Amino acid sequence: MTNPFLQQAPVAGIQKIIAVGSGKGGVGKSTVSVNLALALKKQGLKVGLLDADIYGPSLPRLMGALNQKVEISEDGKMIPVKRLGLSLMSIGFIVDEAQAVVWRGPMLFKAMDQFFRDTAWGELDVLVVDLPPGTGDVALTLAQKVPVSGAVVVSTPQNLALADAKKAFDMFDKVNVPILGAIENMAYLEKDGEKIQLFPRGELNAYLDVKKIRKLGEIPFDPAVGLASEAGIPYVESQDGAANSSFESIAKTIKSELSI
């Protein structure tokens, strides 16, 4: 039986690929992916961002690119949408936001392959891939098709989120994707100099210590993050708060870790 991971082939022009997963929805993974990509761009890197959530794409709205459509080059390649210095690709640029994508596995696999092979990404230092919730077909297809340089797992502080984050860590380990670390999102709310816990403080830190996984950083809860996302002008581009500093620090760590 052929090892499916022997099918991996680099994507021309892309130096590094980073996967961002969570194992579940609702932890702000897509918002983290967008702001992380922009923070990496601010480190002087050429950055692309791929929304790999075929069934629930959010990149067009988060990046203020609703109703933009993918154009096709003379050689038949899809041309990424450009926004805020990033090269973007999402099924949301191909189908309308309100239109359901009702596809079975083979069509999903083909779409993922086209996002990598039939997209004119150009020269990128790093492509950030925002994975869908769970540990299913898309994540496995990614690991089989392209060499992933590292994975970032997003979790909120409580054990309910950690239970699924553990599955994401385990999945990346099983498909031989190096784990760059974890990001704790909505870690606390700072008010009058005091850090207020919005979620029950779980065992995330203890788990990371036992597994020897780096904690890349904590993103504080800030209503401005949500407002910026709704407005399509991500936080890193529009605000100068504590979350911005956290994303900057995380981007510096990843850049150093991957030597880019």
N, C-alpha and C positions, 0 to 999 in steps of 0.2 A: 504494500500500500504506500502510495506516494505521500511524503510528508508535506502537508499544505503550506507550511512555513518556508519551504524551499521555493515557493512561487514568488517570494518577495523580490521586488525590483525597485531601485531608487527612482524617484520622480525627477526628471531632468530639471535642473535649475534650483531645486530646493535642497538646502544644506542639512537642515534639521527639521524633524517633525515632532511636535509635542501633543500628546493626547490629554484632554481634560475630561475626567469622569467623576461620577459620584456614587453610582450604584442605585440611586433613587432620584426622584424629582423633588422640587420644592426647596432645595438648599441654596439656590442662587447660582448654580453652576454656569449657566449661559452668561449671566451678568459678570461673573468672575472671569470667564473666558474672554469676553469683549474687553474688559478693562485691563486684563493681563496682556492681551495682544497690543493694546495701545501703550501700556507701560514699557513693553519690550521695544516698541517703535521709538519711544523717547530715549532708549538706550543707544540709539543710532543704528538700529537694525532695520532691514527690509523685511516686513512681516505680512503674511497672509493669514486669513482666518476662514476656516471651513466649518460651516454649520452642518454637522453630520446627522442631525435629527430630521429624518425624512418625513416622519409623521407629524411632528410638531415644531417646525422651524420658527425660530424667534429672532434670528440675526437681522432680517430686514427692518423690523421694528426697533430693535435695540440700537441699530446704527443709523436710524433716520433715513432709511433707504426703501421705504415702502413704495410699491408700484414701479420700482425700477426693474427692468427686464434684462436678462443676459443677451448680449449681442454675440454673433458668430463671426469669426475671422474668415479671411479668404481661404485659409487652409482647413476650415471646418472646426476650429477650436472654439470653445466657449471662452469669452473674454470676461474676467472677473470684474465685478462692480468695484469702483474706487470710491472710498469714503474715508476722510480724516487720515489719509496717508496709508490706509490698509487696502490690500487686495482681498475682496470678499467673494465667497461663493456659497449659495444656499439653494435648496429646492424652492425656497420662498421667492426666488427671483425668476422661477420658471412657471410656477402655478400661483394662482391668486391665494391670498391669505385665508379666505373663507372656504377654499376648496379642499376637500379631504383627499389625501393621497392613499388610495386603497390598493396597495401592492403586496404581493407575496414575496417570499425570500429572493428568488432569482432576479426579479426586477430591481429589488433593493441592492443586491450585489452588483448588478450592472451599473446602477446609478452611482454607487460609490467608486467603482472603477473609472467611470467617466469623469467624476469630480477630480480624480488624480491625473488620469492619463489624457483626457480630452479637454483639459482646461489650460489656457495659455497663462500659466502662473508667472512666467518670466523668471528672473533671478531673485530668489528669496533667501534670506538668512535662516528664517524659521517660518514654518506653517503651524499655526495653532489649530487643533481639531477639537471642536466642541462636540463631545459624544452625547447621544441620547441617554435617558435614564436606563438603568439596568445593565446587564452583562451579556447581552444577546448578540444577534447577528451582525450589527454594524461594528461593534468593537472587535469581534472575531475577524470580520472581513478586513478591517483596518490592519490588524496585526499580521494577517496572512499576505496582504497585498504589498505593503510598503514597510521599510525598516523604520520603526518608531524609536526616536532617540530617547524619549523619556515620557513618563506619565505623571500627571498631577491629579490628586484626588481631593475633591471639595466636600467638606462636611460642616454641619452646624454642631454646636457643643453637646447636644443631648445624645443619650445612648440610642434613641430611636433612629437617629441619622447615622450614628457610628455603626450600627448593625449592618446597614447596607454599604457603608464605606468599606467595611472589612471585606465584603464580597468583591468590591471593585479592586482593592489591593490584591486579593487572591486571584482574581481574573488576570490582572496584569502580570502577576508572578507566573501563572500557568502558561501564558503565551510569550513569556520571556521578554517582556517590555520592562526596561529599567524604571524604577519608581524614583522620581525626583523628590517627592515629598507630598505633604498634605497642607491644605489651606483651610483654616477654620473660619468660616464665613459667619457673619452676624454674631461675632464672638461676645460682644458686650455693647451696651449703650452707655456712652460717657455723658454725664450730666453734672455740672458744677464740680468737675474734677473727680467725680466718683464713677467707677465702672459698675454699671447695673447689669446683672445677668437676666436676659430675656428668656433664656431656656434653662432648664435644670442642668447644672454642670455635670456632665457624664465622665466617662473614663477614656476619652480620646487621648489625652496626654499620656496616661499610663500605657495604653495600647501602643502608641507610637514609640514609647521608650522600650517596651518589651521587644517590639519588632525591629527596633533600631531604624526607624523611618524618620527622616528629617521633617520637622514642622517648619514649613516655609514662611508662615506668617499668620497673623490674625487680622481679619478684616472687621472693623467695628461696624455695628449697625448704625446707619445714618439715613434718615428719611430722604436726604438729597440723592442717595444712590438710586432709589426707586423713581424719584421724580426725573432724574437725568435719563434713566432708562426709558421711561414713558415718553419723554421729549425727543428721544433719539439722538441725544448729545451725551455720550457716556461720561460718567463721573470723572474719570481721569482727564478728560478733555475740558470739562466745564467747572470743576470744583478744585479747591485747594485745602481739603480737610485731612483728618487723620487717615481716612481710607486711602487717599491718594499716596500718602507716605508709605503705607503698607504695601500697596501695589508696586511702588517704585523699588522698595527693598526686595520684594519677591522677585521682580524682574532682574535685578542686579545679581541675585543669587543664582537664578536659572541661567543667565548669560554666562556667569563664571563657571557653573557646573558643566555646561555643555561646550565651553570654550568657543563661543561665537561672538 
